[in-house]
Amino acid sequence: MDLIPKPDQVASAASNVAHKVLYGGLADLRPMPRTLIDDGPLREVYHYRPQKQVKSTGDPILLVTPLAAPAICFDLRRDCSLVEHFVKAGRPTYLVEYGEISFKDRNLGMEHWVDEVVPEAIRQVSAHAGGRPVHVIGWSLGGIFAVLAAASDAKLPIASLTVVGSPFDVREVPLVAPLRPILRLTDGGIITQVYRALGGAPKPLVRRAFKLSSGTKLITKPIAILQHLDDSEWLAQIEAVDRFTANMLAYPGRTFGQLYHRMLKHNQLNTGKVNLSGHLIDLADITMPVLVFAGNTDGIAPIPAVRAIVPLLPNAHEVRFEIVPGGHLGMLTGRAARHTTWLVMDEWIAQYSTPDDREKAPKATASPRKRAAAKKTATTRKAPVKKAVRKAAPRTAAEVAPDRSAIGSNRDRRFSSTSSRDLAPKR
């Protein structure tokens, strides 16, 4: 709102406050309908039901949830849900989540997710979709799990790999960088004893850490709410993010120990090789195309920390690096993600889908230049019509192509190791 609110702003603010008091909130938090198709130890694979008016066809998409974060990260709220976006586009959409982590799971290490949970989820999704290859999308630690699983087993039916906000060089993480010299000096003995005694990182600690990663936003939040009291969309997003943060989960003890010692303390991911229980995983073994996203205001996984994966994938069919607006969660499912991150995902999936899928890809995935060229060609080939042609109705806002000058959807803002073209196979 303005410093001196206008009458319409006052009316909107009053309406929003009344709606929150009477109905408990402004956000539509209904989850997208889904069906369980496979489960195992700390593994639940869901298929999101297609909408009746949209035919679901093409290669399936598997969303890989990070540890400690609830699966609602991909289905935050209606109109800001990546799941809803894919389902409405007619793409078979699946998700793997892990359920509640308890003290009895303290002996499970990263290899449980890298060697069992994620690979089995990929196989089950491919089988459920009729043997088609899977477009795997992982956010945060889910992206790291997906990368390690793909590097570990070349036989997995993966069509493409998308990594969203996954740090591969912790030296570039502001929250971590000052602690690493101390950890090397002390060998982390105290922290090791604490997480072993607790059986991992408990939910309250994980929740607090996520909130602190927002830095000054946590302090300025009450003021920001007052400033946006007339903006129902903004308030709805805050409600959805608060629900997400309140539902954080715990880390198993052994997994937390591996993340702490190998990733945080020794920055092993940045070497391109990770040793899990004697199994050496080399990222250079990844051959499928890889799309990488970094958020321009992400404090948990800053741009340099995420970009570090690019030179570690020398044998990938293509590596594309995108900078998109938003913080760690906002880049995935913020309000701007609808016109940036999701747009690039649509283009990427259409590019690396099987032929029949590309033919049925949503029209929004085509660039304005290509649509204009196709329209021109169709016009020149069309036979003359004697009767008058009715003037087309103006397009709605939803039908207008997104602004390709926006950050994250402009090809000129794409970065990779030397360039994506150099990484593509030579013909």
Phi, psi and omega in degrees: 000158175290162179302319171249100187300142174281161181305318181292327177292319178297318180296316179296319179296317179296320179295318180295318179297316180297318180296320180292320180292316185282322187246359175088355179162171181256339185280141174271098187264015179297129178285153175290137182299140182211163181229135178286126180246346181197145175209160180194192179301114181051042177215119174229120181252124183244146173248124178279129186292132178295152176281146186300322184276357182237127178279126182271115182219166173096185181293142182283159176243131176245122177264123184257116182281142174283158173296150175075345180257140178288153182293349178291356174302329180268349182223059191297308177196161179300138183077354172225046184234119177296324177300310180301320180300313181291319181297317180292335177279356178084021180263132176299118188241132182228162179213142174245129175227174195240353180075190182286135175262127182238180182299328181292345179265011188297338183270001179279130179256181181301331181298335177299319181278321184285322185262339185239299189297302184293313178300318180294322177298318179298316180296316182295320179294316178300316180295317181294331181267016176084027177083012180283154174289155190250135170271111185264127179237119180238137180252137175058234179295334175297325176292322177294316177301316181296319179296314181294322178294318179295322179288331184283327185225102183289347183273355180296138182283074182253125177277319178201163182232128178239126184245121185243113174062042180253115182282127178248004174216098185289348176296337182267003179267114185303325182289337186258323187309315181293339184273337188298318177298324179293319180297322179292325181288318184269350184064010176065025185299317182295313181297321179301314180296324181293310184290333175291320179293322181277347182080015180140204176255111183293162183304314181301323180291317179296318180297317180294319180297320180294320179294318181294333180294342178281349175061237186293339180300327180295324182282320185272000184303313180301320179293318180298322179298316178297322181291333183249023185297340179266000184254099184294325179296316181296315180295322178297321179295319178299318178299316181294318179293321178298320178295319178300312182296323182290344183252022176301150182247177182268163172259136173296149185304309184292320177297317178298321178297318179295318178297320182291308185285313188274318184271311184283311186281315184254359176052045186294328181300326183290347176278344182086358180226131182233130180258116179242106179053045178085356179260110182274121180254126182246120181295341178294347179279354180284126181243344181284163178294142184231128176250130184237131178245140171230140179271138185288348176233024182283117179272339179277320179227080181296165184308309181297326180293324180280319182297342182299340181287334188304309180288352180275359184239061185291339185253006178292146180303318175204145172235121179241132181245125183239135171258123183236159180288147174122163175274202187297317178269323183299324180296334181272316188214030174279176182295326179285338183299333181299331184250002181232282184303312184292325178298314180293321177300317179301314180297317182296312181296319178296322181295322186249029175264162178295156189309314182294332178289320180297325180293330183257012182297148179302143182298334182295342182283341180282141180287153179303324180297316180294321179295321180294319179295318180296321181294320180296317180297316181297324181293320181290332183270345186288135179290148180297142180246132184287318184283156182295145179265130180290139180291132181292144178288151179300142179287147176281169181299325182291335182272346180285134181296143179299153179289113185283357175277353181294148178299135179094342179240007180258121183298335180290346180261011182271140182230152175198183179287106186070306170171157180299327182296325180290336181273345180288149180301141179284138180256000000 
